[in-house]
Amino acid sequence: MITEEDLWYFKTTGFYKVRETLPGDLVDRLNEVTSRQIADMREPIVWEEKVEREPKNVRRLSKIFLRDPVYFEAASHPIILNALEGIIGPNIEVLTNKHNHVMVRPSGSYPVPWHAGEEPYDHTLITGLIYLEESTVENGCVRIVPGSHNRPFLNPRRPQKQRDNFYDSDNYYRAVPIPMPRGGVLLFNDCCYHGSDTNHSDHSRRSMTVAYRAHDAHDVIKDDPEKILVRGEKVYTGHPHPYTLPVQE
Ligand SMILES: O=C(O)CCC(=O)C(=O)O
């Protein structure tokens, strides 16, 4: 569980680095499955270069929860859910229609341009980055602009285009790099601006990206196929519609 002090920092900066790491054997299995998916070039894939479709050019594997159960095992690991429970409460869902991918980031992989995943007025969405490999400044670790989830100005959520210069942004000067160990888990408010630099090493830099949200207690329809409950229950606390007035005596 995260402490009150951790929660204050999370609310202020927008991110939280989980202290424990996932078990080594789970990370090994994630890597074995991922290596197979890359070798087989199993679609859907986002390519580094669309013209050269070969394993060394796999930038991102999409829809991972349909590929192998090991990805869901990692995404719903108690180490992650315990931390999330301290942030978004006991009823936690994983979204299958947001993120749900592995960033492979092969050697030379071009930057992830600065962006914020959600508008700051949206229902809080927490992004979980689960590291299959160590992430360093050299191999293009994620950089987050602390506090940017609380911005009071309506800047565009995606101020850059896909191949824009990573350094040509105010976000670069405001951000902090967040190196992470193999098996590490980084949680952040998806409204934060974030991005990652070119992978300057000669290895890949793999991480899973997962979207978590508190179950919406006001939603009447509970069987949304794009939301999987991973902890707690689908409670309903809204006022029923049509609203029935109390019977007058
Ligand atoms: O770690 C990275 O390279 C950036 C991850 C990210 O922004 C994403 O997967 O949407």
The ligand as a Gaussian input file, in Angstrom:
#p B3LYP/6-31G(d) Opt

LIG

0 1
 O        8.012000       4.594000     -22.451000
 C        7.795000       5.123000     -23.527000
 O        8.558000       5.019000     -24.460000
 C        6.554000       5.956000     -23.697000
 C        5.331000       5.151000     -23.384000
 C        4.089000       5.828000     -23.854000
 O        3.950000       7.024000     -23.843000
 C        3.021000       4.956000     -24.333000
 O        3.201000       3.731000     -24.406000
 O        1.934000       5.501000     -24.673000

